[in-house]
Amino acid sequence: MKPVLIYLLSVNALGFLLMLIDKYKARKKLWRIPEATLMWVAALGGSLGALLGMYTVRHKTKHPKFTIGVPALLALQIILGLLTYRFLYF
């Protein structure tokens, strides 16, 4: 259980940080982090961190791909996590 927790904390921190970094780069008109990278990090378990990052710095909040996609990924990950927990520990 501990490696899973470490992974989830790490990938969510990464998702949060990538949103902050991309917002900074957008303001400074620098090279941006590709949207595909942001979505992949969210899909690999960092959806909560990405969602918190989005709304903390108001980044990508007008893009349906993110405002619908990231919460949908989070919901799917919660459901899969609960199902996995149920089948492994009950």
C-alpha positions in Angstrom: 0.0 0.0 0.0 2.8 2.4 0.8 4.4 2.4 -2.7 0.9 3.2 -4.2 0.5 6.1 -1.8 4.0 7.4 -2.6 3.2 7.1 -6.4 -0.1 8.9 -6.0 1.4 11.8 -3.9 4.2 12.2 -6.4 2.1 12.2 -9.6 -0.4 14.6 -8.1 2.3 16.9 -7.0 3.7 16.7 -10.5 0.2 17.5 -12.0 -0.1 20.5 -9.7 3.3 21.8 -10.4 2.9 21.4 -14.2 -0.2 23.5 -14.1 1.6 26.2 -12.1 4.6 26.2 -14.4 2.5 26.3 -17.5 0.6 29.2 -16.2 3.8 31.1 -15.4 5.1 30.3 -18.9 1.9 31.5 -20.5 2.1 34.8 -18.7 5.7 35.3 -19.7 5.0 34.2 -23.3 7.6 31.4 -23.0 7.6 27.8 -24.5 4.6 26.0 -23.0 4.0 22.5 -21.7 2.0 20.6 -24.3 -1.6 20.0 -23.4 -1.1 16.3 -24.1 1.5 16.2 -21.4 -0.8 17.8 -18.9 -3.5 15.3 -19.8 -1.2 12.3 -19.6 -0.1 13.3 -16.1 -3.7 13.6 -15.1 -4.6 10.2 -16.7 -1.7 8.5 -15.0 -3.2 9.3 -11.6 -2.4 13.0 -11.2 -5.9 14.3 -11.9 -6.5 15.6 -8.4 -3.3 17.6 -8.4 -4.0 18.9 -11.9 -7.5 19.9 -10.9 -6.3 21.7 -7.8 -3.6 23.4 -9.9 -6.1 24.5 -12.6 -8.3 26.2 -10.1 -5.6 27.5 -7.8 -4.0 29.6 -10.6 -7.1 29.7 -13.0 -5.3 27.9 -15.7 -7.0 26.0 -18.5 -10.4 26.7 -16.9 -12.0 27.8 -20.2 -11.0 24.7 -22.1 -13.6 21.9 -22.1 -10.9 19.3 -22.6 -9.7 20.2 -19.1 -12.8 21.4 -17.3 -14.7 18.2 -18.3 -11.8 15.8 -18.9 -9.8 16.2 -15.7 -12.8 15.9 -13.4 -14.0 12.9 -15.4 -10.5 11.3 -15.1 -10.6 12.0 -11.3 -14.1 10.3 -11.0 -12.9 7.3 -13.0 -9.8 7.0 -10.9 -11.8 7.2 -7.7 -14.2 4.5 -8.9 -11.3 2.2 -10.1 -9.5 2.8 -6.8 -12.6 1.9 -4.8 -13.2 -1.2 -6.9 -9.6 -2.3 -6.6 -9.6 -1.8 -2.8 -12.9 -3.7 -2.5 -11.7 -6.7 -4.5 -8.2 -6.8 -2.9 -9.2 -6.3 0.8 -12.7 -7.8 1.1 
